[in-house]
Amino acid sequence: MTKPLVLIVEDEAPLVTLLRYNLEKEGFEVGEASDGEEALTRIAERKPDIVLLDWMLPLVSGIEVCRQIRRSPQTRTLPVIMLTARGEEADRIVGLELGADDYVTKPFSPRELAARVRSVLRRSGGRTERPERLEYADVVLDGASREVTKAGEAVNLTAREFDLLWFLAANPRRVFSRSHLMDRVWGHAPALDTGTVTVHIRRLREKLEADPSRPAHLQTVWGVGYRFDP
């Protein structure tokens, strides 16, 4: 069986050594890049299954690497977990706005990170598990290709945005709390991280709703959470 390839983009050599040891012990193949420029080169040479991307990098910042990953049609669904010592909520929001699938603040447990990697891969990589299509209004979700179109035009969604939209659209008119969505879509539900859901809902509305300020489909149920109305 082919091992999932994890690309570690980090300029702290001791941390890279620690992550490599733990990830290989967990059954992953590991690649390395010590700066943003090398990371983009390695991704172009051999696309990994997931990228662990440090926020602060030499030459090209982690934020810019994430931005370029999301801009390219070849890598726009590539899962990205940001690694950073910046723990403020505003910094988490910036990473999520750029399309990061998850966010881990240093210092962190290598075992927890490995669990996060598996969780993200499970949700972004299960492309053959749901070959059906979901349709509402002029939007079509294809579970096999993980592609979304609106009025026949492709909509560029990150892997996590697709997973969230699919989950809500597959459970129409049911109300889900933010913590429930974190658990079902992200695979974990830390009490202070539910703002992640809000960011992703806002991005989906901007990409899919006719009027994002008055969403017809991705609705807020105040004090409870969100629901999808087809």
N, C-alpha and C positions, 0 to 999 in steps of 0.2 A: 504494500500500500504506500502511495506517495505521501510523504510528510508535508504538512502545510509549511510554506516558507514565510518566516517572519523577518522583515527587514528592520533592524534596529538602527535608528538615525540618532546618534548621541555622541558628543565630543568628550565625555568623561570616561576615559578608558577603564577605570575600576568598575564603574557601573555597567559598562558594556560586558565586561568579563562576567560579572555577577548574573546579568540577565541571560547571557548566552548559556551559562552553566545550567541555570534553572529551566530555561525554555527547552534546551536539548534534553534534559532529564524528563521533561513532560511530553517528549515525543515530537517536538517541532524541529524543522530545519531552520537554521539561523544565518542571515546575512548581515553585514555591517556597513555603515557609512558614517564617517566622522564629521561631515559637513553637509550643508544643503545642496551644494553643487554635485557632490559625489552621489548623494541620495537620488537626485533626478536622473543621473547617468545610469545608476544601477537599476532603477525602476524601468527605464527605457530598454535596457539590455535584457532584463528578465523580470517580468512583473511578479511581485510577491503576492501572497495571499492576504497579507495585512502589514501595515507599517506602524511601528512604534516611533513616534516623531517628537523629538525634544523641541521645546518652544524656542530656546535661545541656541542658535547654531552659527558657526563661522560661515563667511562667504554669502550664503543665502539662508535667511531665517527660516525657522520651522513654519511660521505663519505663511511665508511666501511659497514654501514647498507645498503646503496644504492647498493653497490657492491654485497653484499650477496643476496639482493632481486633479482638482475638481473641474478645472477648465478643459482638460483634455478628454475627448470622447473615449480614448483607450483606457483611461484610469478613473473616470468620474465616479464609478461605483466602488473603487478600491477602498476597503476599510482602513480608517486611520484612527489611532489612539494617540492623543497628545500627552506627552510627559513633560511636566514643568514644576518648578518650585514656586510658581506664582499661584497662590491659592485664593486670591480674591475672586468674588463672584463675577465682577466685570470682566476679568481675564478669561474665566471659563466661558462666558457668553461670547467673547470675541472668537475663541476657538470653535465653538459650536456654530456660530454664524458663518464661519468659513467652510463648514461641512465636516468637521471632525465627528466621528461616531461615538467617541467616548473621551474621557478626560481624567487623568490620574495625576494627583499632586504628590511631589516628592516631599518627604521620604515615603515609600510605599513598600508593602510586602511583595516580594517576588512571586509568592504563591497566589496572592490576590491578583496580581497583574496577569499571571498565566490563566487564572479563571476568567478575567475580563476578556482576554484574547479569545479563549474558547467560546465565550458567550457571543462576542461580536461575530466570530466566524460562523457560528451555528445559525445566526440570524441573517447574515449577509450571504452565506454560501449555500444555503439549502435551496438551490435554484430548481432542482428537479422534484422537489417535494410538493409543489403546488402549481401544476401546469395550467390550471384553469384561468379564466379571465373574469375580471370584475368590471362592470360598466355602470356609469351614472352620468346623466346629462350628456355632455359631449366628451367625457373623459373615459379612457379605456386603460385598465391595468392588466398587463400580461404577466402572469405569475411565472411562466417558463423563462422568458427573456428578461424579466424584471424591468420592463420598459413601460413608460406611461406616455400616452398621447392625449392631447386636448385639441379637439376639432381637426384631427388628423395630423397635428404637428407634435413632434417629440418634445417632451418636457424633461429637462435635466434635473433629476433628483439624486441625492446621495443615497447610499445603501440604507442608512438609518431612516431617512425621510420616506423611502419606499416602504420599509417595514412598518413604520407607524401608520402610513396611509392605508396599506393593505389590511392591517389589523383592524383599524376603525371601519373601513369600508366592508370588511367581511363580517362585521358585527353591527349592522345598521341600527340606528336609533337607541342603542344601548349607551348608557352614560358610564364613563370610566374616570376614576380619579387619576390625578397625576402620578401618585405612587403606584397605582395598579398598572398604569401604562409603562412606568419605569421597570416594573417587575416583568411584565409580559413582553415588552419590546426590547428593552435594554438588558434584561436578565438580572437586574439588581435594583433595589429601591432604597438608596440612602436618603435619610430624612431631609437633608439639606440640598439635595440635587434635583428636586422636582422642577426647578426653573428650566432645566434642560428641555422638558416636554413643551413648555410655553414657547421657547425659542423655535423648536421644530414645527409646532403648529403654526406659528406666525409665518415661517418660511413657506410652508405648504400653502397657506392662504394666498401669499403673494404670488405664488406660481400657478395656482389653480382656480382661485375664486375670481369671479367677474368684478366684485368689489370687496377687496380684502377687509375693509373696515366694517362691512356688513355681510359677513360670510353666510352663504345659503346652505352650505354642506358641512363644513368643519365648524361646528357650533360650540360655543362656551355655555356651560350650565353653571351659572354663578354659584360659588361656594361648594361646588361638587367636582366638576371636571369638564370633560369634553364628550361630545357625541357626534356621530356622522349621520346626516340626514340625506339620503340619496334623492 
